[in-house]
Amino acid sequence: MEISVLGSFAVHINGTNVTPTAVKQAKLLALLAMNRGTTVSVMEGIQELWDGNAPRSAGAAIHTYIRKLRELIGTAQPGLDPKKVICTRPGGYLLDLDAGSVDCEEFERLAERGHRAVAAGDDTLAASRFRQALALWRGPALADLATGPLLVIRQLELEERRRSALDRCISAELRLGRHFELLGELVAHAAGDRTHEAMHAQLMLALYRAGRRVQALEVYRELRTELSGRLGLEPSPRVQALHRAILSSDGSLHREVGERVQGRTA
């Protein structure tokens, strides 16, 4: 069984799409998948599916949904005991799949390798691992599920890890001198998150190194206007320092191979 959560929720067995069509069954399986190898209690299932408005029959409904999910698995792969896939545990259930069967786990494994490569000073390896990790994303996590309180937390966590991987990937690639290749991507990301200071700083640096100083300064002006108008903030000191360096055509902006501009993300 392969489960995809980095985008639309999808479940495949031997290449066949067996994604549950019933919303509550899909949400329950997604909750199990996000906690693969760990027991999800019946109470956690009730919290996710009904968010404080559970009927008296909620516990029995959870057991029914588990039975239907097992039937789905058994139909898709005859000869496999579905009770060995969705295992009964004291007070709950556990999804017993091989490591890597859920795409978010593979993303986290590759992203962690990227972070370790950054720490070791290997930007080429870091960029490669981060790009492999980011390529697993097909859209926002669980994009098509009306998630409850537990899955919302996991969605936010995954999105933050994706953003961290993207920031560090682009920083590594800038240190490798790939500013021309990154311009289109950076413009799109900055437009999508108008208060992401680190991303705007990366775009400013890439534009400057590509010989587009005026556009780099314009990016700063737009960021400052956005931060001031929406949040009453000035750009962070590091972004202001980058702005001053661009204004003065500081030669270090070209010489620096290890530029690492960090900033607040509002």
N, C-alpha and C positions, 0 to 999 in steps of 0.2 A: 504494500500500500504506500502510495506517495501522496502527501498532502501539501497543498500550496496555500499559504496565507498572505504572501507578499504581493497583494493585488486581490483579484476576485478569489473567493474561497473555492477551492476545487480539490476533489479527491479522485485518484485513479488507482485502479487495481489491474495489473497486467496490461496497462495501456488503455483500459476502458474507463470512461468517465462514470463514476458512481456517486457523484456529489448529491447529498440528500436534497430533495426539493422542498420538504417540509421545513419551515423556518426554525422552529425550536429544535428539531433534530440536528439541523446544520449547526446551530449555535452551540449545542451540547458537544457535538463532535469537534468543533473548533476549539472549545474550551479544553477538551481532553488533549487535542493535538498541541495546543500551546503549553501544556503541562506534561508532555510525553514522558512516561517513566515515573510519574508522580501521581499519587492518588488524589483524585478530585472528589471531594465529599458530596453527598447528596445535597447538603445545605448550600454548598457553593453553586451547584447546578441550579438549585431553586433561586438563589440570589441573581444569578446571571440571566435566567430565563424570564423571571417575573419582577425583579427589581423592587421588592418590597410589597408587591401586590399579588402574592401567591395565593391560589385557592387552597382549600383544605386538602384537595386531592393532588397537590403538587408532587409530593413524594412518590405516590403511585404513578403519576405521569412520567416522572424521570425514569422509573424502572421500565415503563412501556417504551419510552424513546430508546433506551439502551437495547431492549429486545428488538426493536425495529432496525436499529443500526447493525446489530449482529446479523439479522436476517439479510440485510443488504450486502454485508461482507460475505456471508455464506453463499448467497446466490451468485455473486461475482466471481468467487473462487471456490468451487466445490472441492471438498476434501480438506479444506482448512477449517479448523475448529474456531469459529468466531469468538468463542469465550476465551481463547488464548490470545486474541488481539485486544478485545475490550474485556479486561479481567475484573472480576468482582473482588473487592477488597473490603475490609471492615469499614463500614460507614460510607463507602463510595465505590468509584471505579477508576481503573488505570488503563491507559492506552499503551500497549506493549509493542512497540515498533523498533526497528533497528535505528541506530543513530544516523541522522541525515535524511530520514524519511520525511521530515517536515522541513520545508525550504528555509524557514527562519533560522533553524539551527545551523544549516549550511552557511547562511549569510553571516551569522555570528562567528562561526569558526573561521571563515575567510577574513572577516573584518579584524578579528583578534590577531591573525597573522600579519595583517597590514600594520596594526598598531605596534606589534613587536618589531617589525622591520623598521618603522620610523624611529623607535627607540634605539635600534642598532645602527642607525645612520644609513640604511640601505633604501634610498628613495625609489630606485628602480623596482625592487621587489615589493616595496610598500604600494606603489602605484598599481602594479600588476594585481596584487591580492585585493586591494580595494575595488578595482574595476571589476574583478570577477564577482566580488560580493554584491556590488551595486547592480550588476547585470541580472541578478536574480529577481529584482523588483519589477513587477508588471503594473504597478499603480499603488495607491495607498493600501496599507495593510487591511485585509478583510473589507475591501472596498464595497462589496455588495451586501454585507450583513448589517442589520440594525442591531449593533452590539449592545450588551448590557454593561453593568458597572465593572465587572471583572475583566472582560475582554477590552473595554475601553482603556483600562490601565495598560494592558499589554500592547495595544495599538500605539499609545503615546510613547511607551518605552522603545518599541521598535522604530518608530519614526525618529526619535532622538538619536538612536544608534545609527540609523541611516544618515542623518544629517552630520553626525560626527565623522563617519567614514568618508562622506563626500568632502567635507571641509579638509580633512587631512590628506585625502587623495589629491585634491587640487593643489594644496600647498606643496606636496611632494613633486607634483608635475611642474609647478612653477619653478621649483628649485632645479629641476632637470632642464629648464629652458624651453618648455613647451607652451609659451604664452600665446603664440599665434593659433595653435590648435585648440586652445581652451576658450578663446574669445566668445564664440557662439554659445557654448554651453554656459559660460559665466553670465552673459547677457540674459539668457533665459532664466537662470536661477535667481539672479538679482531682481528681475521683474516679478518673479513669483513670490518673493519674500522681501518686501521693500524696507524692512528694518533689520535685516541680517547683516550686521556690520562686517563680520569676517568675510562674507561672500562679496560684499561691495568693495572691501579693501583688496581682495584678490583680483577683482575686475579692474580696479584702478591701477594696480601694479602691472597686470597683463597689458592693459591699454598703453600705459607709459612705455613699457619695454617694446611694444610694437610700434612706437613712434607716434602715438596718438595722445599727446599730452593734454590737449584741450578737452578731448572726450573724457579723459581720466578725471580732470578737474570738475567736469560737469556731473559725473557720477557722484563725486563728493558733495556737490551742491544739492543734488536731488536727495541724497541720503540725509544730509543735515536738515533739509526742509521737512522731510518725512518724520524724522525723529522729533524735531521741535514741535511740529504741528500735531502729531498724534500722541506723543508721550511727554512733551515738555523736557526733552533731553538734548544734550549736545553729543556729538560723536565721541567715542572713547578716546583717551589720550593717545593711544597707539595709532588710531585712524587719523587723528589730527596731526600726529607726527609724520605719517605717510603723506598727508596732504601738503604739509610744509616742505617736505623733501621733494615732492613733485613740482611745487611752485618754484623752488630754487634749482630745479634740474640737478639734484644731488647725484653725483656720479656713483655713489654707493648703491643706488637702486639697480644699476646694471651689474655692478661687481658682485653684489651679494648673491651667493648661491643658496644661502640658508635662510632666506626671508621667511619669517613665520609670524604673520600678522594675526592676532587673536582679537576678538571683540565680543561685545554683548550681543545676544540674540533676543530681541523683544518679542 
